Amino acid sequence: MADEEKDDEEKKDGAATEGEAGGDENGLNPPKKSKKMLLIGIAAGVLLLGGGGAGLFFSGILGGDKTAKPETTTAATAATETAAPAEEKAGGEGLGKPVFFSLGDILVNLVGDGKRPNFLKIKVSLELASEKDQKDLEQLKPRIIDNFQVYLRELRVEDLRGSAGLYRLREELLLRVTEAVKPIRVKDVLFEEILVQ
């Protein structure tokens, strides 16, 4: 009986070893672990090739019709040219001819440290939404200049340094002119000249 138990244990151990290896006696069935790795490898390869192919396609190296791009641009340009006259008829807004209103030179003292006076001289133009607003804006010009003067006199030389300083100045002037000339629409404030001394 001991011999039978010993034989049963050997059979169980042998079966466990074969099951762990995942193969049979002939070695035809590869282990399950290697099947998973093979599938993962194939999926990674497909993704890599697909991503590389897509990158080459979108960069224009692979595929892509180079003659189609000028036709698309031409069609877009034609559509823009067709839309521009329609917008000009609708009231001059949009892509129509730009309308500018010059405020002229503005000269102010800047806040300083007291050692020597600092001056700011700017020449400003306003971009308007409509040409008909120029006449109304001419009547409101003193109010606009007053609002600008009050704001500009509070500035220091440090406030006007760099592109960030000029951007803030433009935004503040646009805010003030928009408030002063309501309901006239001012699109932008443009600097023709800026001199800080």
C-alpha positions in Angstrom: 0.0 0.0 0.0 2.8 2.3 0.7 4.0 1.7 -2.8 0.6 2.7 -4.2 0.6 5.9 -2.2 4.1 6.7 -3.4 3.1 6.1 -7.0 0.0 8.4 -6.6 2.1 11.2 -5.1 4.6 10.9 -8.0 1.7 11.1 -10.5 0.3 14.2 -8.8 3.7 15.9 -8.6 4.3 15.1 -12.3 0.8 16.5 -13.2 1.5 19.6 -11.2 4.8 20.2 -12.9 3.2 19.7 -16.4 0.3 22.0 -15.5 2.7 24.7 -14.2 4.8 24.5 -17.4 1.6 24.6 -19.4 2.8 21.9 -21.8 2.0 18.3 -22.5 4.3 15.4 -22.8 5.3 16.3 -26.4 5.8 20.0 -25.7 3.3 21.1 -28.3 1.3 23.4 -26.0 3.4 26.4 -25.0 2.9 27.8 -21.5 0.0 30.2 -21.0 2.3 33.0 -19.8 4.1 33.1 -23.1 0.7 33.3 -25.0 -0.2 36.5 -23.0 3.2 38.0 -23.7 2.9 37.2 -27.4 -0.5 38.9 -27.5 0.8 42.0 -25.6 3.7 42.2 -28.0 1.5 42.0 -31.1 -0.8 44.7 -29.7 2.1 47.0 -28.9 3.5 46.5 -32.4 0.2 47.3 -34.0 -0.2 50.5 -31.9 3.4 51.5 -32.6 3.1 51.0 -36.4 -0.4 52.7 -36.4 0.9 55.7 -34.5 4.0 56.0 -36.6 1.9 55.8 -39.8 -0.6 58.3 -38.6 2.3 60.7 -37.7 3.8 60.3 -41.1 0.5 60.9 -42.8 -0.4 64.0 -40.9 3.1 65.5 -41.3 2.6 65.1 -45.1 5.5 62.7 -45.6 3.2 59.8 -46.3 0.1 60.1 -48.5 -1.7 63.4 -48.5 -2.4 65.2 -51.8 -0.3 68.3 -52.0 -2.3 69.7 -54.9 -5.5 69.8 -52.7 -4.1 72.4 -50.3 -3.9 75.4 -52.7 -7.5 74.6 -53.9 -8.7 74.7 -50.3 -6.9 78.0 -49.7 -8.4 79.4 -52.9 -11.9 78.4 -52.0 -11.5 79.9 -48.5 -10.2 83.2 -50.0 -13.1 83.3 -52.5 -15.6 82.8 -49.7 -14.0 85.6 -47.7 -14.0 88.0 -50.7 -17.7 87.2 -51.3 -18.6 87.8 -47.6 -16.8 91.2 -47.4 -19.1 93.2 -49.7 -22.1 91.7 -48.0 -20.9 92.9 -44.6 -20.0 96.4 -45.9 -23.6 96.7 -47.2 -24.9 95.6 -43.8 -23.4 98.6 -42.0 -19.6 98.7 -42.4 -18.9 96.3 -39.6 -16.7 93.2 -39.8 -14.2 92.8 -42.6 -15.0 96.2 -44.2 -12.5 99.0 -44.4 -11.1 100.0 -41.0 -12.2 103.3 -39.5 -9.8 105.3 -37.3 -10.2 108.4 -35.3 -7.1 110.3 -34.1 -7.1 111.9 -30.7 -3.8 113.7 -31.3 -1.0 114.2 -28.9 -1.5 113.9 -25.1 1.3 115.1 -22.8 1.2 114.5 -19.0 3.5 114.5 -16.0 4.0 111.1 -14.5 4.2 110.4 -10.7 7.9 110.5 -9.8 10.3 110.3 -6.9 10.7 114.1 -6.9 14.3 114.3 -8.2 13.3 115.3 -11.7 10.0 115.4 -13.5 8.9 112.6 -15.8 6.7 113.1 -18.8 4.7 110.8 -21.0 3.8 111.9 -24.6 1.4 109.6 -26.5 -0.4 109.9 -29.8 -3.5 107.7 -29.8 -5.9 106.6 -32.5 -9.2 104.7 -31.9 -10.4 102.0 -34.2 -14.2 102.4 -34.6 -16.8 99.9 -35.6 -18.6 102.2 -38.0 -17.6 105.2 -40.1 -20.8 107.1 -39.1 -19.5 107.1 -35.5 -16.7 109.6 -36.4 -19.0 112.7 -36.2 -20.4 111.7 -32.8 -16.9 110.9 -31.5 -15.6 114.4 -32.5 -18.2 115.9 -30.2 -17.1 113.6 -27.3 -13.4 114.1 -27.9 -13.0 116.5 -24.8 -14.5 113.9 -22.5 -12.2 111.1 -23.9 -9.1 113.3 -23.4 -10.1 114.2 -19.9 -10.6 110.6 -18.9 -7.2 109.7 -20.4 -5.5 112.7 -18.7 -6.8 111.7 -15.2 -5.6 108.1 -15.6 -2.3 108.9 -17.2 -1.3 111.4 -14.4 -1.4 108.6 -11.9 1.1 106.4 -13.7 4.8 105.9 -12.8 7.6 105.3 -15.2 7.8 101.7 -13.9 4.2 101.1 -15.0 5.1 101.7 -18.6 8.1 99.4 -18.8 8.1 96.5 -21.2 5.4 95.1 -23.4 3.3 94.0 -20.4 3.1 97.7 -19.2 2.0 98.9 -22.6 -0.6 96.1 -22.9 -2.0 97.2 -19.5 -2.0 100.8 -20.7 -3.9 99.9 -23.8 -6.5 97.9 -21.9 -7.1 100.7 -19.4 -7.5 103.3 -22.1 -9.9 101.1 -24.0 -11.9 100.6 -20.9 -12.1 104.3 -20.2 -12.9 105.3 -23.8 -15.6 102.7 -24.0 -17.2 104.1 -20.8 -17.0 107.7 -22.1 -18.5 107.2 -25.5 -21.3 104.7 -24.9 -23.2 103.6 -27.1 -20.5 104.2 -29.8 -18.4 101.0 -30.2 -14.6 101.4 -30.1 -12.8 98.3 -31.2 -9.3 99.1 -30.2 -6.9 101.8 -28.9 -3.8 102.1 -31.1 -0.6 103.9 -30.2 0.9 106.0 -32.9 3.7 107.4 -30.7 4.9 106.8 -27.1 7.6 108.8 -25.5 8.6 108.5 -21.8 11.1 111.0 -20.6 
